[in-house]
Amino acid sequence: MPTSPFSAGAATAIGSLPHLDPVSAAAMVLRTVPEIPAAPQLPQRSPFEAMIPQVLVGVPEIRFDDAARAQMRLDVFDPDAPVDTTFTDRAHAGLLTFVEHAARAPRPPRAVKVQVCGPLTLGRALVGLGLTPQRAYPRAAKIVTAWVSAYSALIADRLPTTELVTFLDEPTLVSYVGDDTPLLHEEAIDLLSSVLSRIGGLSGVHVCGEGEIQIALDAGPDIVGVDVRGRVLDRTVGLARFLEGGGGISWGAVPTDRPIGEHAAPQWKSLVTLWCELTRRGCDGERLRRQALVTPACGLAGHGVSQAERSLQHAREQGAYVREQAVATRLTIGA
């Protein structure tokens, strides 16, 4: 992993927020997770800010209605057609407002995070719109790569001293558990790796819920995001090797499918319990802490605004606990 611009336990968000006002969304992430604020996606404000429509705008073979429902125009499909990666208010108001506010801050963030629909998830969506898998997945990789480059250029222009962390969001990895998978695991790893290799700066893959973590690990990102309640223990060996190679784990330690209460202590206890079991099974306890980030388990668009803010506050609070443990662990072993 390239030199990290943030400390152990840095907190960030997955991306989606419930706000209708992009200004208040930007202010909230810059305030609550200042070490790695994440550019908001605001699908409640505009359906075009949802993960898949956001990357399909500007794709010439896709036609949308006003509700962001996509239709494939097979008569004009060209696998090599360029993608118009112009950022617009309709699909990127959360991002553009966030970048504007971050750039005006007295001290711009050391790092910011953006998230883009990953090629496995987009490829499956294109199959659903009528393309064959042989056409859909290579096309998805080209579309995502075009947007990755556009995000990089935007941040380099508007926040030239800020490190960019680019995550590919892959909720479809839940369909790679078991035998009946959209692609062979080796094919999925190659596709994901081909896009990750085009990311400048730090790269990440977000694995939702019970998704297949090993595919993300083997694809070679700098960071893998996992749900604390996901298939983590089933992939202890892969996690251990990833950590030993310098990779970071972004722990989805704040539940997003149930009320979280006023205090982060119960969530922190769950994370520490998981780390203890991973250490017992062979993971390096110091690396688990030193190479950890903390996030909510998933996006927060389905929450209320106050609930979303509390979730990010809990992530930051747990991040502070991680830093304390990382320091204590290093002192204990004499580092």
Steps between C-alpha positions, in 0.01 A plus 500: 500500500634850419590719794176573683403865558291408804545335837380169642128512565423780257123520449321556172162434338384259232354785296123523477321739736131588546534875449301699248732797539855438370639788708388347828624157386845638423515687829405189694766267357771766528401550864443143615774308314762769432798266453354331190173674411308313230333677211124461552270322259145631546247264338211649700575835337529354150462137386791566265730514804429133573802279443417347160329796327787723612748307283260435210429866431711593201500145360367538144312170483300574817179700503340615827152612593446770762506244782849382394368171366745386234432346161766340279508616136645191338476659155772753591714282725872541440730327750764767450280809494640775723318590820408862567636543853378856549397554861149646513273639769242232418730207578787645702374791712619328817849455361533844344374682810727295723808578289411870497466512880814295559699728268381810690591361840787680678682166502379264227476134605816292477295229329152467352312189395284448194305190411409368156283207400735206441525309170353176638188677623469716189561203271217309662274802460586521129413132461166583657452773240548258212871459428661158494756440775772491234413858410380629835802444723771642270274799433446548873875502560548771237217713641628477858858570391384815319328627815797410721719718278246782513486495881878503517523800266232690695671452837844577357366826357289619794691346794858471375655434842242239602548125467218322316368166626283334233271214600322268260164406647420133434170397662465225240778304674219346707414302185850346494437290812425142400525321167256690276693824437470759221867448405765252601694631800817530289311704238355727768842557656655584162222745412515676836880508493503657152307801629690526828826518305379823338440679830762752600555537873337268750238254376234305685219250449190506717350155565141525618357274768560131429690565177798291391794676662766282339431635151560853625818399682641316198427788262776704664351820644676696771195479730208257527181608674315226688193474721595396852214249488591371153703197392816623669590194707455278193781692331751526785792366294437745217462790742823408677693493173344829389601668825851356481530653152417842642133510405246692705161377621210741522279353769125558461458513875186716525188298409273657241211253514380573853497778760845565644418674825676798651838344573764324291620266777289195397623530140858537617464186713385307189800620301749414775342156543542437126863615511573270793365203307691598185818528707434159652470360147826650380459870413754747634326690780713809456434517126126456555503824695777696331359437150135558591247756386147523642174565313130429522419157357333643190362820353271722704252623239215308663552662839381831637749786495554492877541120495756527222698757696493282810629205295798702381564627852504140623749407228727784607467405867598142425788629292634676808485171690690331216778759520531451876526123458746530211733710713458270801570190292819645354621601844424155638715324236773763528459666157 
